[in-house]
């Protein structure tokens, strides 16, 4: 088992994120998510991880839900900015899995950070 982080909110979709949105607006959205992840990590007392991780994303969503359309990058980048992960390349993130659950209203995103042996 690993460390779990619970984050409230509606993740941006890659379709909307890149479909004609000005780069400055995309940056603002990404920065807001990085900050959200940062503060949730601090509030939930998540400890930094030095070994590579496998990340399980449990996403409670409403509306359309293509598994490959949730912008997970803002969450992973937020973990790096919060200094939970040392980076987001293969040395630090070996893979991830997405579990989806459709709910009436956007609920939460649960990240399970499974630390791997080196």
C-alpha positions as CSV (number, residue, x, y, z in Angstrom):
1,X,0.0,0.0,0.0
2,X,1.1,3.6,-0.5
3,X,0.3,7.1,0.5
4,X,-3.2,8.2,-0.6
5,X,-4.1,11.8,-1.5
6,X,-7.7,13.0,-1.9
7,X,-8.3,16.0,-4.1
8,X,-11.7,17.5,-4.8
9,X,-12.5,19.0,-8.2
10,X,-13.2,18.5,-11.8
11,X,-10.1,17.6,-13.8
12,X,-9.7,19.4,-17.1
13,X,-10.0,17.2,-20.2
14,X,-7.3,17.1,-22.8
15,X,-9.9,17.9,-25.4
16,X,-10.9,21.1,-23.8
17,X,-7.4,21.9,-22.5
18,X,-5.9,21.9,-26.0
19,X,-8.9,22.8,-28.2
20,X,-8.3,26.5,-29.1
21,X,-7.5,27.6,-25.5
22,X,-4.8,30.3,-25.4
23,X,-1.6,29.1,-23.8
24,X,-1.9,31.7,-21.0
25,X,-5.3,30.3,-20.0
26,X,-3.9,26.7,-20.1
27,X,-1.1,27.8,-17.9
28,X,-3.5,29.4,-15.4
29,X,-5.6,26.2,-15.2
30,X,-2.4,24.1,-14.7
31,X,-1.1,26.5,-12.1
32,X,-4.3,26.3,-10.2
33,X,-4.2,22.5,-10.2
34,X,-0.5,22.4,-9.1
35,X,-1.4,24.7,-6.2
36,X,-4.4,22.5,-5.3
37,X,-2.3,19.4,-5.2
38,X,0.5,21.2,-3.3
39,X,-1.9,22.4,-0.5
40,X,-3.7,19.0,-0.3
41,X,-0.4,17.2,0.1
42,X,0.6,19.6,2.9
43,X,-2.8,19.3,4.6
44,X,-2.9,15.5,4.3
45,X,0.8,15.3,5.6
46,X,2.0,13.4,2.5
47,X,5.7,12.5,2.8
48,X,8.3,12.9,0.0
49,X,9.1,9.7,-1.9
50,X,12.6,9.0,-3.1
51,X,12.0,5.7,-4.9
52,X,10.1,5.3,-8.2
53,X,6.3,5.1,-7.9
54,X,3.4,3.5,-9.6
55,X,0.3,5.8,-9.3
56,X,-3.3,4.6,-9.1
57,X,-5.8,7.3,-10.0
58,X,-9.4,6.7,-8.8
59,X,-11.5,9.3,-10.5
60,X,-15.1,10.0,-9.5
61,X,-16.6,11.9,-12.4
62,X,-19.9,13.0,-14.1
63,X,-20.6,13.5,-17.7
64,X,-18.5,12.0,-20.5
65,X,-15.6,10.0,-19.4
66,X,-13.0,8.8,-21.8
67,X,-10.2,7.1,-19.8
68,X,-7.5,8.8,-21.9
69,X,-9.1,12.3,-21.8
70,X,-8.5,13.2,-18.1
71,X,-5.6,15.6,-17.8
72,X,-3.5,13.6,-15.2
73,X,-0.4,15.7,-16.1
74,X,-1.6,18.5,-13.8
75,X,-1.8,16.1,-10.9
76,X,1.7,14.6,-11.5
77,X,3.3,18.0,-12.0
78,X,1.6,19.1,-8.8
79,X,3.2,16.2,-6.9
80,X,6.6,17.4,-8.2
81,X,5.9,21.0,-7.3
82,X,4.9,19.8,-3.8
83,X,8.2,18.0,-3.6
84,X,6.5,14.7,-3.1
85,X,8.1,13.3,-6.2
86,X,11.6,14.2,-7.3
87,X,10.5,14.3,-11.0
88,X,8.0,13.0,-13.5
89,X,10.1,11.1,-15.9
90,X,10.7,7.3,-15.9
91,X,13.2,7.5,-13.1
92,X,10.5,8.6,-10.7
93,X,7.1,7.5,-12.2
94,X,7.2,4.0,-13.7
95,X,3.5,3.9,-14.7
96,X,-0.1,4.5,-13.7
97,X,-3.5,3.1,-13.8
98,X,-6.8,4.9,-14.1
99,X,-10.0,3.6,-12.4
100,X,-13.2,5.5,-13.3
101,X,-16.5,5.7,-11.4
102,X,-19.4,7.6,-12.8
103,X,-21.2,9.7,-10.1
104,X,-24.0,12.2,-10.3
105,X,-21.8,15.2,-9.6
106,X,-18.0,15.5,-9.8
107,X,-16.6,14.1,-6.6
108,X,-13.0,13.5,-5.9
109,X,-9.8,12.2,-7.3
110,X,-7.9,9.7,-5.2
111,X,-4.2,9.2,-5.9
112,X,-2.5,6.2,-4.5
113,X,1.3,6.5,-4.6
114,X,2.8,3.0,-4.5
115,X,6.5,3.2,-3.8
116,X,8.5,0.6,-5.7
117,X,11.7,-1.2,-4.6
118,X,14.8,-0.3,-6.5
